[in-house]
């Protein structure tokens, strides 16, 4: 996927981290890559044995993200898949529920372990159980001597899927030949923890020929979309595309504005900003990512849409059309993957929950993209959109009104010289969501403000020395109120910074690459604090510091 031209920490903290990924209380995914077994990282860990440049081996991939908390209760492990990926043939198998841990669990943790050596691009993959996507991931690029990595994810929300035997399908599409020799050797397991069952959805559904049929007593409906722009084409770098009038290698009709929309029977039901994921070959410089991947690169988190305002419509027992699309993609261009899961909570005391959609108001989608020619070409982009939907349900505990509002904004400045020997982007995306539930006691509101930023420049000198300096940040602020009083709050700041230089257009052993990369992951709020920082130099982990 590399572009060919330049371009148990605190349990409360774990719960708080899951809330950052969705407007409601659905348990969300938390992942760690090569995370320590304990909750806390070493206070300070440094290596002073740093080579002058990259060699044939480097530290295994690691992130500063918190590990998945594991309860101290009996557990059972099931192997989901074990395969070597050399091409685009998926692994298929059968999942059988565990024995000895019951059929309701306090937690379910997915673990993916991988190893690869030689030479290979980064690759995108998925893992399905019963058609439900439980993981979307990408791979690190290996050293000649080989690396190993792991990803862990809390998948308790998919418990309904795991209660019955299911087909398993996994694929990390790969190419192995005389040049790209890296075979991806992976194993995926689920660990089930006994104890008091978590408040997971009652049902986990997938679309059937693009339609959804929910139980007639659904009282909460959340759709999740694992939206990824990938595949090696321009949509992998959608944030760098320019309008057709500009002289650049990646064009799009109206520039880089992208928005992931979901519709129910043709009615706009949700909008969201996609996260600007950078895979481990991104920005023409794999030396940026050999040890520390960019945020979300190994755990592609789904976009969540609260469709509860549409539950009264969906509960008629008939199939309803669900469409997901990406605004801004030129017609006929491929590159986006948009698998959908639907999580449903049911009213245990009613066979049918009736209701209606009462409000659906979308603002005009604003997208301004201006090209300014010169010795340094420039494209300025500004986009904005808003949507509010509301609906009620007559449940066994009374009428409940749910109102969902979302406001998106994007601004960026893209500068490049002729030939793209200098290519830089400064961009900000904001995605503000508010979900208010009124009718089950005092009105409760969850407000989530997501902010993504990217600031990077790649330069190719006359001596073919290619240098990339890049900062990528994933931030979120969440506040929950009840009866007008704040009950919980949290802040997330996951920031990666890298500076890498190598000689382009020469064999691997002549690149003379150097790089300094770092990541700081901070999560704090009413439930506690987590703070960890990593630094690497020439592929050596020189600092690993934790503390609040």
N, C-alpha and C positions, 0 to 999 in steps of 0.2 A: 503494500500500500504506500510505498514511498513515491513522492512526486518527482518526476524525472528532471524538472527544472527548478530554479531557485524559488523559492518562495520564503480474670474477672476483675479491667479498670472498674470505675464506679458503675454499678448496675444502672443507676439513674441516668448516668451519662449515656450509656448504650441506648436506653429507651429514648432519651432526648435526641440522640443522633437519628434514630428511626423516624421520629416526628418531623425532622427536617426535610424529608423526602416527600411528604404528602400533606395536604391540608387537613386531613382527618386523622383519627387514631389508628388507622390500619398499620400494623407492624411493617416497617419498611426495611429495605436491605441495608446491611452494613457489611463492609468487606475489608479484609486486610490482606496484604501481600507479604508473604514470608514474615508474618507477625510473630512476636515472641509468644510463648505459651502463657506467660503470666500477663496480668493487665498492664503492668508498668514496664516501660523500657528501661535499660540501664540509665542511671543518672547522667553519666558522661562516659562515652566510649570513643576513643580516638586511635587512629593509626598514623604513625609518622613515616612509615615505609611507603612513600609515594613515588612511583616511577616518573621519569621526565616526560613520558608520553604513554599512550595506551599500548599495551602489549597484546598477547594472544589470549589473555584471560582477564576477567574482572569479577567484582563482587556480584553475587546473585541478586536479582531484583528485590527491592524492598521499598515499602512506603511508610510514611509517618502516620497513616490512618490507624485508628484504634482497632485492636483485635475484637473479634466477636466474643461477647461474654458467654460463658458456659456454666450452667448451674451445677452444683455439687450434688447430683442425684444419679441413680442408675441410668445407663444409656445403652443403646443398641446401634450398631453400624451396619449399613447396607451399601454394597458397591453398586453404583449406577452404571458406570461405563469404564472400560479399560481398553485403550486403543492406541495405535500408532497411525498418525495421519500423514500420508504421503501425497494424496491427491484430493479430489472432491467427492470421494465416496463416503457417505455418512456411516457412522457406527449405529447399528440397531441391536436392541436387546429387549429384555423384559424386566421390569421392576416388580419385586414382590415385597409387600409390607414386612416390617420387622416382627419378630416374635419375642415376647418377654418384656415389651415396653408398652403394651396396651395399644389402643388406636386413637388416643388423644394425648397430646404431648405438650409439655411446658415450653419446649423449644426444639426446632429442627435446624441443623447447621449443615450447609453444603460445603464441601472442601474439594477443590480442584488442585491436583499436583501435576506438574509438568516438568519435562527436561528436554533439552535440545542442544545440539552442538554442530559446529561447522559454519555454514553460511546460509542465511535464510531471511526473507522479508518478514515483517510483522503480518500476522494473519488474524482474521476475524472469525469468531466461532459462536455457537449456540448449544444449549442443552435443553431438550424438551422431554417432559414426562407426561404421557397421556395427551400430547399436543400442547401442553402448557409450557411456555418458555419460563424456565426458572433461572437461567443464566445467559447473559450475552457478554462475551469477553473478547479480548484480543491477546496476542502473545508478544513477549519480548523478543528482540533480535539477539541471537546467540553470539557467544565468543567462539573462536576456533576450538578452544579446549572444552567448551560446554558449560551450560548453566542449568540451574534448577529453580523453580519458582512455585508458589502456591497462592491460591486465592480462597478466602473463606467468606461465606455470605449467610446471613440469617434468612432462612426461607420458611419460617414458621407460617407465614401468611398463606402458603400453598398446602397446608395440612390436609385439606379436603382431597386434594389430588393424591396424596400419599396413602390414603386409607384403603385403596384397592390396587390390585395388580394392574400395571399399565405398560404400554409400549414405551420404550426409551429410544430417542434419536439424538445423536450428537454429531456435530461436524465442525471441524476447523479446517476449512479449505486450504490446501497446500500444494506446492509444486516442488518436486524433487527431481533434479537432473544433474548433469555434470558440473553446473555452476552453483546451483542452490541445493546444497546437500543436507540441510537440516530436516530430520524427521521429527515430528512433534509427538512425543511419547507422553500420554496423559492418563490420569486416573481420577474419577469423580466418585465421591462417597457422600452418603447422608448419615448424620448421626442424630438419633432421636433421644430426647431426654424425657424421662418419666416425670410425674409430678402433676400439680394442678394445671389443667389445660389452659393455654393462652387464649386470649380473646381473638381468635383467628376468624376469617370469613367462614360462613356456613357452606358456601359453594364457590368453586373456582371454575369459570366457564371460558370457552374459546368460541370464536366465531365459526359458524358453519355456512360456507359459501357466502361469506360477507354479512350474514345475519346473526342476530342474537335473540334467544328465547330465554327469558328469566323465569324463575319460580314466581307464581302469582302472588306470593306473600313477601316479596322483596321490600325491605324498608331502607336499605342503603345500597348503593351501586357505585363502585369505583372501577373505572377502566384504566389500565396501565398499558403504555405503548413504549416498547424498546426501540426508540427512533435512533437510527444511526445512518449517517452519510459516509459511504465507504466504497471500496471496490477499485481504487486506483485512479478513477476519473476525477473530473473537476468538482463533483459534489462531495468528495472526501475533504476538499478544501473550500467549501461553499462560502466561508467567511472572507475569502480572498477574490471571489469572482467580481467582475466588473461589467458595466453595460456594454452593449455591442459597439458603441462608438469609440471605446477606449482600446488602445493597442496593447493587449495583454493576453497571455496564453490561456487563461481560463475566463470565459465569458458567460454571462447569464443575461436574459432579456432586461431585467430591472435591477441587476447588481446583487449584492450579498444578503439582502433581507430574506430570512427564512422564518416560517412559522408553522408549527405542527397543529393541524386542526382536526377535530373529531366531530362528526355529524351523526344525528339520529334521524332516520327517515328523511334525510335531506336538510334537516334543521341544524344550524350551527349550535353545538352543545359544549364545546371546549376549545380553548386556544392555549398555546404554550410556546415559549422560546426553547429551541433545542440547545443542549449544551455543546459548546465548541470543542468537542473531544479532539485531542491530538494523539494519534497513534504513535507507536515507538519508532517509526521511520519518518515522522512528520517534520516539516520545514526543511526537507532535504538534508537532515543532519541527525543520523541515528545516535551519534555520540552524546547527544543531549539526554537520551532516554535509556541507555544501557543498564543503569542501576536503578534510578528513580523514574518511574513512568509518570506521565502527566495525570492530573486528577481524573478519575473515572475510567482510565484507559483499560484496566483489567476487570472492572466491574461497571458495566454500562447500566446505569440506573434508569428505570423506566420513568417516563413522564406520567403523572397521575392526573386524571380528570374525574371530578365528582359529578356523576350523572344522576344523583339522587333526585334532582328536580324533575327528571324524566321518568322516574320509577312508576308513577301513576299511569303513564302511557305504556311503558314496557310490561306492566303487570296484567295485560289482557290475555296472556297465554299464546299470543301469536308471535311469529318471528318478525324482527324489526331490522331494517337495514342500518349497518354501522359502517361508516366510511372514514378512513384516516388519510390525510393528504398533507403534502408539504407545499406551502405557498412560496412562490419564487423560483421553483425549479422549472427550467425551460421545458416546453412540451416535448415529449419523446426522450428526454434524458433519463437514464437510469442512475442508480447509485444510492438510493434510500431504501432501507429495510424498516418495516413498520408493523411487526407482530403485536397482536393485541391479546391481553388477558382481561377478564372481567371478574371482579371480586364482589360477592353478594352476601349481605347479611339479611336473614329472614326473621319475620315476626312469628315466633313459636306458637302464639295463641290465636292466630288467624290464618285461614286457608287462602284468603284473598284480601290484599290490601289495596284499596282504591285510592285514587287521587287525580291530580291534574297539574299540568304545566301552566303557571299563571303569568310568567314574565320571561321574555327572551328579547333582549335589547343588545344589538351589536353596533359599535361605533364604526365609522368609516375607517378602512385600513389606509393609513398614511405611509407612503414610501417614497422618499425623495433621494435620488441618486444622481450626483452631479460630477461630471468629468471635467477636469481642468488640465489642458496640455501644458507642456513646458519641458525644460531640461530634466525636471523631476515631475513625472506625471502624478496626478492626484485624483482620487475619487472620494467624495464626501457623501456618506449615507446616513439618513435618519429615518427611522420607521416607528410606527406606533399603532396599537390596536387595543380595543377594550371590549369586554363582553360581560353581561350580567344575565343569569338565568335563575328562575325561582319556581318552586312547585311545592304542593302539599301532599301529604299522605294521611289517610284516616286509619291509624294503627290501633292496636288493642290498648294502647296507653294514651289514646287521644289523637287529635290532629297535630301533625308536625309539619312545620314550614321550613324548607331548606333554601337558602339563597347563596348562590355562588357567583362571585365577581372576580374578574381577572383583567389585569392591565399589563400590556407588554410594551417595551421600548427598546430600541437599538440605535446606537450611534457609532460610527467608525470613520477613520481616516486612513486610506490606503495610499501609500506613496511608492513609486518605483521609477527606475531610470530605464532608458532604452536598452533592450537586451536583457532586462531584469537582473542586471548585475548587482543592483541594490533593490531590495524588496522589503517593505515594512508595513506593519499594520498596528494601529491602536484602536481597540474596540471595547465597547461596553454593552452588555445585555442586561435588562432588568425584567423580572417576571413577578408581579405582585398579585397574590391571591388572597381572598377572604371567603370563608365559609361560615355562615351563621345558621344555627339550628335552633328553632324556637318552637316550644311546645312540650318539651320534656323537662319541666322545671324552668329555671331562669334561662333566658336566651344565652347561648354559648357561641363564641366566635373564635375561630382560629385564623390568624393573619400570618402569612408567610411571604417574606420578601427575598427573592433569589437574585443575586447579582453575579454575573460572570464577566471577567475582564481578560483581555489578551493584549500584550504589548511586546512586539517582536520585530527584529530586523535581521535579514540575511544579506551578506555582502560577499561577492566573489571578486578577489583582487586580481591584478595582472599576473601574479605568480600562481594563480589557481588555488590560492588559499581561501577556503570558504569558511566564513564565521557567522554563527547565528547566536544572537542574544535574545532571550525570550522569557517573559513572565506570564504565567497563566494562573488565574485565581477562580476558585469556586466558593462563593459566600452565601450564607443564608441567615435570616433572622426570623424567629418564630415567637409569637406571643399568643397565649390562649387566655380568654376572659370569660367569666361567667357572671351574669347579672351586672355587667359593667365593671367588674373588678378583675384585675389580672391574677391568674392562678398559677401559670407557669410561663417561663420564657427561656430562650436559648439563642446562642450565636455560634455560627460556624465560619471559620476562615481557613481554607485549605489552599495554600499558595506555593506554586512551584516556580523556581528561577533557575535558568541555565545559561551558560556561556561556553560554546564549543567551537573549535576550529580544526580543520583538517585539509589536506591537499586533495582536491578533486581530480577525477579523470586519470587516476593512477591505480595500480594494484593495491590490494588491501594492506600489504606489508610496507607500503611506501607512503602511507597517508600522514604519518607523524602527527597523530591526533592528540589534542589536549582538551580537557573540559573540566569545568567546575559546575556542579549542580547542587541544588538544595531544595528541601521541602519543609514547610512548617504547617502542621495541622493543629488548629486550636478549636476546641469545642467547650463552651462554658455557659452557665446559666443557673437557673433556680435548682437544678438537680446536681450540680457539681462542676468539675473542671477536668479537662484533658488537654495536654499541650506537649507536643513532641516535635523535635527538629532533627533533620538529617542533612549531612553535607558529604559530597563525594568529590574527589580530585583524581582525574585519570582512571576512573573506574574503581578507585579504592574508597571505601567508606571511612571518612576521617573523623566524623562527629555523629554521635547519636545521643541526643540530650532530651530528657523528659523532666517536666516539672511545671507546677502551676504557681 
